Amino acid sequence: MTANWTADQLRQVVAEPDDPLERLHVFAVEYYRLCQPTSRVRSSKKVPVAAMADFAQQLLTEHPKEAAQAFVPLVALFEQLLDEAATAGRLRAGLDHRRIAGVVLQAIMFNAFAATISGPSGARSGDAGEELWGLLLRGIAA
């Protein structure tokens, strides 16, 4: 349910940009935002918990088959966006889009906890998702 809700939210935000590479950018930054640890303020507003990262580590280690199934909607959406960007000539040729989707989703999800792991001095809320996107982009851009 959480993965479906998250995929639906992301599908809505990536529908706006015309450029396929910009759709990847919007997906990455928005997914980063959704994966940040939920605060008491966000939780108290009864917003559906979109951050699969809230339970992902336990799910991935204790129930890997179920975890893989839970991430299907997100992987499928990101893989579709990668396919569209590749078709438009915006990505390097020869990339395994399914593998890239998994790696990028993991990097985003677990990097969103960097502020938690590194403490307040490492926390930079506004641009951390953009910084991660910049790092990821240089690895996959045409």
N, C-alpha and C positions, 0 to 999 in steps of 0.2 A: 504494500500500500504506500509506504513512504517513497519507494523508488518510483512508483507510478506518479505520485503527486509531484515529486521533484522533476521528473521528466516532463510532465505537463506544464509546470511552471517554466522550465527552460525552453520548451517548444514555443511558448508564447513570446518570450523575450527575444528568441533568435529569429522570429518571423519578420521582424521589422527591417533589419539591414538587408540591402540588396546584394552586397558583396559577400561571396561565400567565405572569404577569409575573415571578414568582419563578423560574420555569424559565429565562427569558431572563437573569435576573440570575446564576443559577448557571452557565449556559453561558458568559457573558461572563467571569466571574471565573476559572472553571476553564480556559477557553481561554487566557486571559492567562497563567495559571500554566504551561500546557503550552508556550506560545510563548517563555517566557524562555529565554535562551541556556543550553544544556546545560553543566553543570559536569563536571569530571573525575570527581567522585564519582558523579553520576547516570550518566554514561557507563560507568563501570567496573562498574556493577551489571547490565549487559547488559539494561537496560530498553529496549524498542523506542523509537526516537526519535520522539516524538509531535510535536515542535516543527517544523512545516513552515517556520517562520520561519528555521530553520537554513540552508535552501537556497533560500528563496523569492525573495530579491532577484535572485540569478543566474537562477533559473528564469523569473521574471517578465520580466526584461529580455532574456534571450537566447532564450527559448522561450515566448512569451506564449500561444500556442494550447494547448500542453501544460500550462502552468500553469493555465489556465482549466479544463481537463479534470481536473487533479489536485484542484482545490478543489471540484468538484461535490458530493461527499458532505457537506462542511461547509456549503456554501451551501444545499443542500437541507434539511439539518437545521435550520439557523438560520431559513430562510424558513418552514418548517413551524411552528416555535415562534412566529415573528412572526404567522403566520396565526391560530394558536390564541389568542394574546393579543389580537389584533384582534377575533376573533369573541366573545371574552369582554368586549369593551368596555374593555380595559386599555391600548390604544394609540390615538393620534390617528387619525381616519378619513382616508382618502385617501392613505396612504403607499404607495409602490411597494416592496413587501416584498422583491422580488429585488434591487433597487438598494440598499435599506437593508441587506440581509444582506451584500452585497459591501463596502459602506462600513464597516460595523461590524467585520466580520472583518479588514479591512485595518487599521483603527484599532487594534484589539486586538493584532494580530500585530506591527505595527511599533512600537507603543508599548511592548511588552514589552522592546524593545531600548533604551528610554530610559536605563536605568541604564548600559548599555554606552556609549552615546553621550555622556551627560552626566557620566559618571565616578562615583566612589564617593560624592561628596557628594549626588548626585541619586538614589542608590539607596535605595529604601525598600521592601523586599521584601514585607512582610505586607499593607500596605494599598494598594499601587499599583493593583492590579486593581480593588479596591473604589472607589478614587478615579476611575478611568477609567469604571467602570460608572455612577457618579453623574453624570459629565459626559454620557455617552451617554444616560442615562435622561431627563434634562431635555430632551433633544432629541426624544424619541419617546413619552414618556408621555402618557396621556390627561389 
